[in-house]
Amino acid sequence: MERQILTGPTIRPLGHRERIDWHDHVVHQLVHPVRGVLRVSTRRGSWVVPPNRAVWIPATVPHAHRADGPTEMRSLIFEEPVFAEPTVLVVAPLLREVIRTLSDEHDARPPLTAAHRHHLEQVALHQVRSAEQLPLLLPAPTDPRLVRLCELLADDPADQRSLGELGREVGAAERTLSRLFRAETGLTFPQWRAQLRLHHAVRLLAAGHPVTRVAADCGFRSPSAFIEAFRSLFGTTPGRYRTD
């Protein structure tokens, strides 16, 4: 019976802010935090992955992980190339339980039979292929001035300074930075900052913070402005996103 999914040591606990350095695989990987929040980075940018999400990482794509809060990361290794690019997926309850069962395989009592395992692998493949995909990439710049500016905002997403004010700190004119944002991220500066704030919001929501506090901590003018921006990007409200 042909194996669809190859599993190795696929359960890894991570402490708060613990990192897994840059690496890649010769096979495809589905990464899912069953608790905590993962930030998954590639050369293109980063994704925030809470427990109701997973990220597909194709073979040979260099990537790194960082945990926000105590995190338990589980992964399945696939031979079939389901997606050509890194992709964030909604994890339905069925897929969540299949990931748990396959990653716990060696501790299963009674042990999984070959037929049972094959059936679960087929279910996992079907669930991954049909899962809803989410546009959660935060593009990463390469120009040193832009990198520094983005680091400042990542350290304090509520920072309200204008692009011109930030430019004086990093040593670049507002017009130059505006051009670089479009060229390197495909977004305007306001679009990129809003997306950064929403990425930060996902981590805070996953940690259980109330919506009003998340809105303030992420620099939104009001909870209603936060909810509208969140719905625009994710297609749902912050409260529903947390419970899905």
ROFITI-444337 format. One record per residue (C-alpha): residue in three letters; x, y, z. Coordinates in nm, 2 decimals, m for minus. Layout:
node residu = ala c1 = X c2 = Y c3 = Z .
...
***
This chain:
node residu = met c1 = 0.00 c2 = 0.00 c3 = 0.00 .
node residu = glu c1 = 0.17 c2 = 0.32 c3 = m0.12 .
node residu = arg c1 = 0.24 c2 = 0.58 c3 = 0.15 .
node residu = gln c1 = 0.09 c2 = 0.92 c3 = 0.09 .
node residu = ile c1 = 0.24 c2 = 1.09 c3 = 0.40 .
node residu = leu c1 = 0.57 c2 = 1.04 c3 = 0.56 .
node residu = thr c1 = 0.60 c2 = 1.13 c3 = 0.93 .
node residu = gly c1 = 0.91 c2 = 1.17 c3 = 1.14 .
node residu = pro c1 = 0.96 c2 = 1.34 c3 = 1.47 .
node residu = thr c1 = 0.66 c2 = 1.57 c3 = 1.40 .
node residu = ile c1 = 0.57 c2 = 1.70 c3 = 1.75 .
node residu = arg c1 = 0.79 c2 = 1.98 c3 = 1.87 .
node residu = pro c1 = 0.72 c2 = 2.20 c3 = 2.18 .
node residu = leu c1 = 0.86 c2 = 2.55 c3 = 2.16 .
node residu = gly c1 = 0.90 c2 = 2.81 c3 = 2.44 .
node residu = his c1 = 0.79 c2 = 3.17 c3 = 2.40 .
node residu = arg c1 = 1.00 c2 = 3.34 c3 = 2.13 .
node residu = glu c1 = 1.19 c2 = 3.02 c3 = 2.07 .
node residu = arg c1 = 1.32 c2 = 3.00 c3 = 1.71 .
node residu = ile c1 = 1.39 c2 = 2.73 c3 = 1.46 .
node residu = asp c1 = 1.66 c2 = 2.87 c3 = 1.23 .
node residu = trp c1 = 1.65 c2 = 2.88 c3 = 0.85 .
node residu = his c1 = 1.63 c2 = 2.54 c3 = 0.69 .
node residu = asp c1 = 1.45 c2 = 2.35 c3 = 0.41 .
node residu = his c1 = 1.33 c2 = 2.00 c3 = 0.32 .
node residu = val c1 = 1.34 c2 = 1.77 c3 = 0.02 .
node residu = val c1 = 0.97 c2 = 1.69 c3 = 0.07 .
node residu = his c1 = 0.66 c2 = 1.91 c3 = 0.13 .
node residu = gln c1 = 0.56 c2 = 2.00 c3 = 0.49 .
node residu = leu c1 = 0.23 c2 = 2.10 c3 = 0.65 .
node residu = val c1 = 0.29 c2 = 2.28 c3 = 0.98 .
node residu = his c1 = 0.02 c2 = 2.32 c3 = 1.24 .
node residu = pro c1 = 0.04 c2 = 2.47 c3 = 1.59 .
node residu = val c1 = m0.21 c2 = 2.28 c3 = 1.81 .
node residu = arg c1 = m0.15 c2 = 2.55 c3 = 2.07 .
node residu = gly c1 = 0.03 c2 = 2.88 c3 = 2.07 .
node residu = val c1 = 0.11 c2 = 3.09 c3 = 1.76 .
node residu = leu c1 = 0.38 c2 = 3.04 c3 = 1.50 .
node residu = arg c1 = 0.54 c2 = 3.30 c3 = 1.28 .
node residu = val c1 = 0.66 c2 = 3.13 c3 = 0.97 .
node residu = ser c1 = 0.91 c2 = 3.32 c3 = 0.76 .
node residu = thr c1 = 1.04 c2 = 3.27 c3 = 0.40 .
node residu = arg c1 = 1.24 c2 = 3.50 c3 = 0.18 .
node residu = arg c1 = 0.92 c2 = 3.65 c3 = 0.05 .
node residu = gly c1 = 0.78 c2 = 3.75 c3 = 0.38 .
node residu = ser c1 = 0.61 c2 = 3.60 c3 = 0.69 .
node residu = trp c1 = 0.28 c2 = 3.45 c3 = 0.80 .
node residu = val c1 = 0.11 c2 = 3.43 c3 = 1.14 .
node residu = val c1 = m0.03 c2 = 3.08 c3 = 1.21 .
node residu = pro c1 = m0.26 c2 = 3.04 c3 = 1.51 .
node residu = pro c1 = m0.41 c2 = 2.70 c3 = 1.61 .
node residu = asn c1 = m0.70 c2 = 2.72 c3 = 1.37 .
node residu = arg c1 = m0.46 c2 = 2.76 c3 = 1.07 .
node residu = ala c1 = m0.17 c2 = 2.56 c3 = 0.91 .
node residu = val c1 = 0.09 c2 = 2.66 c3 = 0.65 .
node residu = trp c1 = 0.20 c2 = 2.45 c3 = 0.35 .
node residu = ile c1 = 0.57 c2 = 2.48 c3 = 0.29 .
node residu = pro c1 = 0.68 c2 = 2.33 c3 = m0.05 .
node residu = ala c1 = 1.00 c2 = 2.13 c3 = m0.08 .
node residu = thr c1 = 1.33 c2 = 2.33 c3 = m0.11 .
node residu = val c1 = 1.18 c2 = 2.66 c3 = 0.02 .
node residu = pro c1 = 1.40 c2 = 2.80 c3 = 0.30 .
node residu = his c1 = 1.20 c2 = 2.89 c3 = 0.60 .
node residu = ala c1 = 1.22 c2 = 2.97 c3 = 0.97 .
node residu = his c1 = 0.98 c2 = 2.96 c3 = 1.27 .
node residu = arg c1 = 0.93 c2 = 3.16 c3 = 1.58 .
node residu = ala c1 = 0.68 c2 = 3.09 c3 = 1.86 .
node residu = asp c1 = 0.46 c2 = 3.35 c3 = 2.03 .
node residu = gly c1 = 0.38 c2 = 3.20 c3 = 2.36 .
node residu = pro c1 = 0.43 c2 = 2.84 c3 = 2.46 .
node residu = thr c1 = 0.36 c2 = 2.65 c3 = 2.14 .
node residu = glu c1 = 0.33 c2 = 2.29 c3 = 2.03 .
node residu = met c1 = 0.41 c2 = 2.25 c3 = 1.66 .
node residu = arg c1 = 0.30 c2 = 1.94 c3 = 1.47 .
node residu = ser c1 = 0.38 c2 = 1.87 c3 = 1.11 .
node residu = leu c1 = 0.31 c2 = 1.61 c3 = 0.83 .
node residu = ile c1 = 0.55 c2 = 1.55 c3 = 0.55 .
node residu = phe c1 = 0.40 c2 = 1.49 c3 = 0.21 .
node residu = glu c1 = 0.55 c2 = 1.36 c3 = m0.12 .
node residu = glu c1 = 0.27 c2 = 1.51 c3 = m0.33 .
node residu = pro c1 = 0.31 c2 = 1.88 c3 = m0.43 .
node residu = val c1 = m0.03 c2 = 2.00 c3 = m0.34 .
node residu = phe c1 = 0.06 c2 = 2.38 c3 = m0.36 .
node residu = ala c1 = 0.35 c2 = 2.54 c3 = m0.55 .
node residu = glu c1 = 0.39 c2 = 2.83 c3 = m0.31 .
node residu = pro c1 = 0.38 c2 = 2.86 c3 = 0.07 .
node residu = thr c1 = 0.01 c2 = 2.87 c3 = 0.16 .
node residu = val c1 = m0.19 c2 = 2.94 c3 = 0.48 .
node residu = leu c1 = m0.49 c2 = 2.71 c3 = 0.52 .
node residu = val c1 = m0.80 c2 = 2.70 c3 = 0.74 .
node residu = val c1 = m0.78 c2 = 2.39 c3 = 0.96 .
node residu = ala c1 = m1.12 c2 = 2.23 c3 = 0.98 .
node residu = pro c1 = m1.20 c2 = 2.01 c3 = 1.28 .
node residu = leu c1 = m1.15 c2 = 1.69 c3 = 1.08 .
node residu = leu c1 = m0.81 c2 = 1.79 c3 = 0.95 .
node residu = arg c1 = m0.71 c2 = 1.89 c3 = 1.30 .
node residu = glu c1 = m0.79 c2 = 1.55 c3 = 1.44 .
node residu = val c1 = m0.62 c2 = 1.37 c3 = 1.15 .
node residu = ile c1 = m0.30 c2 = 1.57 c3 = 1.21 .
node residu = arg c1 = m0.32 c2 = 1.48 c3 = 1.58 .
node residu = thr c1 = m0.37 c2 = 1.11 c3 = 1.51 .
node residu = leu c1 = m0.10 c2 = 1.08 c3 = 1.25 .
node residu = ser c1 = 0.16 c2 = 1.28 c3 = 1.45 .
node residu = asp c1 = 0.07 c2 = 1.07 c3 = 1.76 .
node residu = glu c1 = 0.10 c2 = 0.75 c3 = 1.56 .
node residu = his c1 = 0.38 c2 = 0.59 c3 = 1.77 .
node residu = asp c1 = 0.18 c2 = 0.64 c3 = 2.09 .
node residu = ala c1 = m0.15 c2 = 0.52 c3 = 1.96 .
node residu = arg c1 = m0.32 c2 = 0.25 c3 = 2.16 .
node residu = pro c1 = m0.41 c2 = 0.03 c3 = 1.99 .
node residu = pro c1 = m0.14 c2 = 0.10 c3 = 1.72 .
node residu = leu c1 = m0.27 c2 = 0.21 c3 = 1.38 .
node residu = thr c1 = m0.30 c2 = m0.06 c3 = 1.12 .
node residu = ala c1 = m0.16 c2 = m0.01 c3 = 0.77 .
node residu = ala c1 = m0.52 c2 = 0.02 c3 = 0.64 .
node residu = his c1 = m0.63 c2 = 0.27 c3 = 0.90 .
node residu = arg c1 = m0.32 c2 = 0.48 c3 = 0.84 .
node residu = his c1 = m0.37 c2 = 0.47 c3 = 0.46 .
node residu = his c1 = m0.73 c2 = 0.59 c3 = 0.51 .
node residu = leu c1 = m0.62 c2 = 0.88 c3 = 0.74 .
node residu = glu c1 = m0.36 c2 = 0.98 c3 = 0.48 .
node residu = gln c1 = m0.62 c2 = 0.99 c3 = 0.21 .
node residu = val c1 = m0.84 c2 = 1.20 c3 = 0.43 .
node residu = ala c1 = m0.56 c2 = 1.44 c3 = 0.51 .
node residu = leu c1 = m0.47 c2 = 1.49 c3 = 0.14 .
node residu = his c1 = m0.84 c2 = 1.56 c3 = 0.06 .
node residu = gln c1 = m0.87 c2 = 1.80 c3 = 0.35 .
node residu = val c1 = m0.55 c2 = 1.99 c3 = 0.25 .
node residu = arg c1 = m0.65 c2 = 2.01 c3 = m0.12 .
node residu = ser c1 = m1.00 c2 = 2.14 c3 = m0.03 .
node residu = ala c1 = m0.91 c2 = 2.37 c3 = 0.26 .
node residu = glu c1 = m0.98 c2 = 2.74 c3 = 0.23 .
node residu = gln c1 = m0.67 c2 = 2.94 c3 = 0.15 .
node residu = leu c1 = m0.60 c2 = 3.28 c3 = 0.32 .
node residu = pro c1 = m0.40 c2 = 3.58 c3 = 0.20 .
node residu = leu c1 = m0.19 c2 = 3.63 c3 = 0.51 .
node residu = leu c1 = 0.16 c2 = 3.70 c3 = 0.37 .
node residu = leu c1 = 0.33 c2 = 4.01 c3 = 0.51 .
node residu = pro c1 = 0.59 c2 = 4.09 c3 = 0.23 .
node residu = ala c1 = 0.95 c2 = 4.14 c3 = 0.35 .
node residu = pro c1 = 1.16 c2 = 4.42 c3 = 0.20 .
node residu = thr c1 = 1.54 c2 = 4.40 c3 = 0.14 .
node residu = asp c1 = 1.65 c2 = 4.76 c3 = 0.12 .
node residu = pro c1 = 1.84 c2 = 4.83 c3 = 0.46 .
node residu = arg c1 = 1.65 c2 = 5.15 c3 = 0.52 .
node residu = leu c1 = 1.32 c2 = 4.99 c3 = 0.46 .
node residu = val c1 = 1.42 c2 = 4.68 c3 = 0.67 .
node residu = arg c1 = 1.50 c2 = 4.91 c3 = 0.96 .
node residu = leu c1 = 1.17 c2 = 5.10 c3 = 0.93 .
node residu = cys c1 = 0.98 c2 = 4.78 c3 = 0.93 .
node residu = glu c1 = 1.16 c2 = 4.66 c3 = 1.24 .
node residu = leu c1 = 1.06 c2 = 4.98 c3 = 1.42 .
node residu = leu c1 = 0.70 c2 = 4.92 c3 = 1.34 .
node residu = ala c1 = 0.71 c2 = 4.55 c3 = 1.42 .
node residu = asp c1 = 0.85 c2 = 4.64 c3 = 1.76 .
node residu = asp c1 = 0.56 c2 = 4.89 c3 = 1.82 .
node residu = pro c1 = 0.27 c2 = 4.83 c3 = 1.58 .
node residu = ala c1 = 0.08 c2 = 5.12 c3 = 1.75 .
node residu = asp c1 = 0.35 c2 = 5.37 c3 = 1.64 .
node residu = gln c1 = 0.15 c2 = 5.65 c3 = 1.47 .
node residu = arg c1 = 0.44 c2 = 5.83 c3 = 1.31 .
node residu = ser c1 = 0.41 c2 = 5.93 c3 = 0.94 .
node residu = leu c1 = 0.63 c2 = 5.79 c3 = 0.67 .
node residu = gly c1 = 0.82 c2 = 6.12 c3 = 0.67 .
node residu = glu c1 = 0.88 c2 = 6.11 c3 = 1.04 .
node residu = leu c1 = 1.00 c2 = 5.75 c3 = 1.02 .
node residu = gly c1 = 1.22 c2 = 5.84 c3 = 0.73 .
node residu = arg c1 = 1.41 c2 = 6.09 c3 = 0.93 .
node residu = glu c1 = 1.50 c2 = 5.81 c3 = 1.18 .
node residu = val c1 = 1.62 c2 = 5.57 c3 = 0.91 .
node residu = gly c1 = 1.79 c2 = 5.83 c3 = 0.69 .
node residu = ala c1 = 1.57 c2 = 5.83 c3 = 0.38 .
node residu = ala c1 = 1.33 c2 = 6.08 c3 = 0.22 .
node residu = glu c1 = 0.95 c2 = 6.01 c3 = 0.23 .
node residu = arg c1 = 0.93 c2 = 5.99 c3 = m0.15 .
node residu = thr c1 = 1.22 c2 = 5.74 c3 = m0.16 .
node residu = leu c1 = 1.06 c2 = 5.52 c3 = 0.10 .
node residu = ser c1 = 0.72 c2 = 5.54 c3 = m0.07 .
node residu = arg c1 = 0.87 c2 = 5.42 c3 = m0.39 .
node residu = leu c1 = 1.06 c2 = 5.14 c3 = m0.22 .
node residu = phe c1 = 0.75 c2 = 5.01 c3 = m0.04 .
node residu = arg c1 = 0.57 c2 = 4.97 c3 = m0.38 .
node residu = ala c1 = 0.87 c2 = 4.82 c3 = m0.55 .
node residu = glu c1 = 0.97 c2 = 4.57 c3 = m0.28 .
node residu = thr c1 = 0.64 c2 = 4.47 c3 = m0.12 .
node residu = gly c1 = 0.38 c2 = 4.55 c3 = m0.39 .
node residu = leu c1 = 0.20 c2 = 4.76 c3 = m0.12 .
node residu = thr c1 = 0.18 c2 = 5.12 c3 = m0.03 .
node residu = phe c1 = 0.31 c2 = 5.22 c3 = 0.31 .
node residu = pro c1 = m0.04 c2 = 5.25 c3 = 0.46 .
node residu = gln c1 = m0.14 c2 = 4.91 c3 = 0.32 .
node residu = trp c1 = 0.18 c2 = 4.75 c3 = 0.46 .
node residu = arg c1 = 0.14 c2 = 4.90 c3 = 0.80 .
node residu = ala c1 = m0.22 c2 = 4.80 c3 = 0.82 .
node residu = gln c1 = m0.13 c2 = 4.44 c3 = 0.73 .
node residu = leu c1 = 0.15 c2 = 4.44 c3 = 0.99 .
node residu = arg c1 = m0.10 c2 = 4.56 c3 = 1.26 .
node residu = leu c1 = m0.34 c2 = 4.28 c3 = 1.16 .
node residu = his c1 = m0.07 c2 = 4.02 c3 = 1.18 .
node residu = his c1 = 0.01 c2 = 4.14 c3 = 1.53 .
node residu = ala c1 = m0.36 c2 = 4.13 c3 = 1.61 .
node residu = val c1 = m0.39 c2 = 3.77 c3 = 1.52 .
node residu = arg c1 = m0.12 c2 = 3.68 c3 = 1.78 .
node residu = leu c1 = m0.29 c2 = 3.89 c3 = 2.05 .
node residu = leu c1 = m0.63 c2 = 3.74 c3 = 1.97 .
node residu = ala c1 = m0.49 c2 = 3.39 c3 = 1.99 .
node residu = ala c1 = m0.34 c2 = 3.47 c3 = 2.33 .
node residu = gly c1 = m0.70 c2 = 3.56 c3 = 2.45 .
node residu = his c1 = m0.68 c2 = 3.94 c3 = 2.46 .
node residu = pro c1 = m1.02 c2 = 4.12 c3 = 2.43 .
node residu = val c1 = m1.09 c2 = 4.29 c3 = 2.10 .
node residu = thr c1 = m1.09 c2 = 4.64 c3 = 2.25 .
node residu = arg c1 = m0.74 c2 = 4.59 c3 = 2.39 .
node residu = val c1 = m0.61 c2 = 4.44 c3 = 2.07 .
node residu = ala c1 = m0.74 c2 = 4.74 c3 = 1.87 .
node residu = ala c1 = m0.56 c2 = 4.98 c3 = 2.10 .
node residu = asp c1 = m0.23 c2 = 4.78 c3 = 2.11 .
node residu = cys c1 = m0.22 c2 = 4.76 c3 = 1.73 .
node residu = gly c1 = m0.27 c2 = 5.13 c3 = 1.67 .
node residu = phe c1 = m0.63 c2 = 5.14 c3 = 1.54 .
node residu = arg c1 = m0.84 c2 = 5.45 c3 = 1.60 .
node residu = ser c1 = m1.13 c2 = 5.26 c3 = 1.75 .
node residu = pro c1 = m1.25 c2 = 4.90 c3 = 1.79 .
node residu = ser c1 = m1.49 c2 = 4.95 c3 = 1.50 .
node residu = ala c1 = m1.21 c2 = 5.06 c3 = 1.27 .
node residu = phe c1 = m1.01 c2 = 4.75 c3 = 1.38 .
node residu = ile c1 = m1.31 c2 = 4.52 c3 = 1.32 .
node residu = glu c1 = m1.36 c2 = 4.67 c3 = 0.97 .
node residu = ala c1 = m1.00 c2 = 4.63 c3 = 0.87 .
node residu = phe c1 = m0.99 c2 = 4.28 c3 = 1.01 .
node residu = arg c1 = m1.30 c2 = 4.18 c3 = 0.82 .
node residu = ser c1 = m1.16 c2 = 4.34 c3 = 0.50 .
node residu = leu c1 = m0.84 c2 = 4.12 c3 = 0.51 .
node residu = phe c1 = m0.97 c2 = 3.80 c3 = 0.67 .
node residu = gly c1 = m1.33 c2 = 3.79 c3 = 0.56 .
node residu = thr c1 = m1.46 c2 = 3.76 c3 = 0.92 .
node residu = thr c1 = m1.47 c2 = 3.95 c3 = 1.25 .
node residu = pro c1 = m1.20 c2 = 3.92 c3 = 1.51 .
node residu = gly c1 = m1.43 c2 = 3.74 c3 = 1.75 .
node residu = arg c1 = m1.54 c2 = 3.48 c3 = 1.50 .
node residu = tyr c1 = m1.18 c2 = 3.43 c3 = 1.38 .
node residu = arg c1 = m1.08 c2 = 3.34 c3 = 1.73 .
node residu = thr c1 = m1.35 c2 = 3.08 c3 = 1.78 .
node residu = asp c1 = m1.35 c2 = 2.92 c3 = 1.43 .
***
